Amino acid sequence: MAAPDTVEFDEDLTEPTTETPETAESSQGKKKKLFSKELRCMMYGFGDDQNPYTETVDLLEDMVTEFLTEMTHKAMEVGRPGRVQVEDIVFLIRKDPRKYARVKDLLTMNEELKKARKAFDEAIYDIKVD
């Protein structure tokens, strides 16, 4: 029996179940919330209320999870079967200029950070050895 302020839907109005291990409900009947905190912060950063509606965050989380699942499956088919590499993701988004540019920026920034950490670690160890 549902609480008075909840809405129940007929089964024929719900979406077909295409659950994967990533989106399957846990034994307690609730979906794992992997990105809720980050999505709330992003939504606030893009002009939403500081405390957005839970339904909105859940919808966005479902969309993000679905996108990531699809991209991962496609990436596993593109390169070495059963394995995802950075090049596979870059290959899949190559026709979307915004995503491609963002991925290239992030990869470049990642390399710069690795070099900076390496230089910083070397500087610290050189000082301690002397």
matplotlib code that plots the C-alpha trace (Angstrom):
import matplotlib.pyplot as plt

x = [0.0, 1.4, 1.6, -1.1, 1.2, 2.9, 1.8, 1.5, 1.7, 0.2, 2.8, 2.0, 3.0, 6.5, 9.6, 10.7, 13.2, 16.7, 18.6, 22.4, 24.5, 25.3, 21.7, 20.1, 18.4, 20.0, 18.5, 16.8, 14.9, 16.8, 19.2, 22.7, 23.4, 26.8, 26.8, 24.1, 26.5, 28.5, 25.3, 23.8, 27.0, 27.1, 23.5, 24.1, 27.1, 25.0, 22.4, 20.0, 18.8, 21.3, 19.0, 17.5, 14.6, 15.6, 13.6, 15.6, 18.9, 17.7, 16.7, 20.1, 21.8, 19.9, 20.8, 24.5, 24.6, 22.9, 25.4, 28.4, 27.1, 26.5, 29.9, 31.6, 29.9, 30.7, 34.4, 34.7, 33.6, 35.8, 39.3, 40.5, 37.5, 36.5, 38.9, 38.4, 41.3, 41.5, 42.0, 38.7, 36.8, 38.5, 37.6, 33.9, 33.5, 35.6, 32.6, 31.2, 33.5, 32.6, 33.2, 36.3, 37.8, 36.9, 38.5, 41.6, 41.9, 41.5, 44.1, 46.5, 45.9, 46.4, 49.8, 50.8, 49.8, 51.8, 54.9, 54.5, 54.1, 57.2, 59.2, 58.0, 58.8, 62.3, 62.9, 61.8, 64.0, 67.0, 66.8, 66.6, 69.5, 71.9]
y = [0.0, 3.4, 6.4, 9.0, 11.6, 9.2, 8.5, 5.0, 4.3, 1.4, -1.2, -0.5, 3.2, 2.4, 2.1, -1.3, -2.9, -2.9, -3.2, -3.8, -4.5, -0.8, 0.4, -2.6, -2.0, -3.2, -5.8, -2.9, -1.8, 1.6, 2.5, 3.2, 6.9, 7.3, 10.9, 12.7, 14.9, 15.9, 16.5, 18.7, 20.8, 21.0, 22.0, 24.8, 25.9, 26.2, 28.3, 25.9, 26.2, 25.2, 22.3, 21.0, 18.7, 15.1, 13.9, 16.1, 14.9, 11.3, 11.9, 13.4, 10.6, 8.0, 9.8, 10.0, 6.4, 5.4, 7.5, 6.1, 2.5, 2.9, 4.5, 1.8, -0.9, 0.8, 1.3, -2.3, -3.3, -0.7, -1.5, -4.6, -6.7, -6.5, -3.7, 0.1, 2.4, 6.2, 6.0, 4.1, 6.9, 9.5, 7.5, 7.3, 11.1, 12.3, 13.5, 15.7, 18.8, 20.0, 16.6, 16.0, 19.4, 18.9, 15.4, 16.7, 19.6, 17.1, 14.7, 17.6, 18.9, 15.4, 15.1, 18.5, 17.5, 14.3, 16.2, 18.8, 16.1, 14.3, 17.5, 18.4, 14.9, 15.1, 18.5, 17.3, 14.2, 16.2, 18.6, 15.8, 13.8, 16.8]
z = [0.0, -1.0, 1.1, 0.4, -1.1, -3.6, -7.1, -8.5, -12.2, -14.2, -15.3, -19.0, -18.6, -17.3, -19.4, -20.6, -18.3, -19.8, -16.7, -16.7, -13.6, -13.4, -13.4, -11.6, -8.4, -5.2, -2.9, -0.9, -4.0, -4.5, -7.2, -6.3, -6.4, -7.9, -9.1, -7.0, -5.1, -8.2, -10.3, -7.6, -7.5, -11.3, -11.5, -9.0, -10.9, -14.1, -12.4, -10.7, -7.2, -4.5, -3.5, -6.8, -6.9, -6.1, -9.2, -11.4, -10.0, -10.3, -14.0, -14.8, -13.0, -15.1, -18.2, -17.3, -16.3, -19.5, -21.6, -19.8, -20.1, -23.9, -24.5, -22.5, -24.5, -27.8, -26.7, -25.8, -29.3, -31.1, -29.9, -28.2, -27.4, -23.7, -23.0, -22.9, -23.8, -24.0, -27.8, -28.1, -26.4, -28.5, -31.6, -30.6, -30.0, -32.9, -34.8, -31.9, -31.9, -28.4, -26.7, -28.8, -27.8, -24.2, -24.1, -25.8, -23.3, -20.4, -21.8, -22.3, -18.8, -17.4, -19.1, -17.8, -14.3, -14.5, -15.7, -12.9, -10.2, -11.5, -11.5, -8.1, -6.7, -8.3, -6.7, -3.3, -3.5, -4.8, -1.8, 0.7, -0.8, -0.7]

ax = plt.figure().add_subplot(projection="3d")
ax.plot(x, y, z, "-o")
ax.set_aspect("equal")
plt.show()
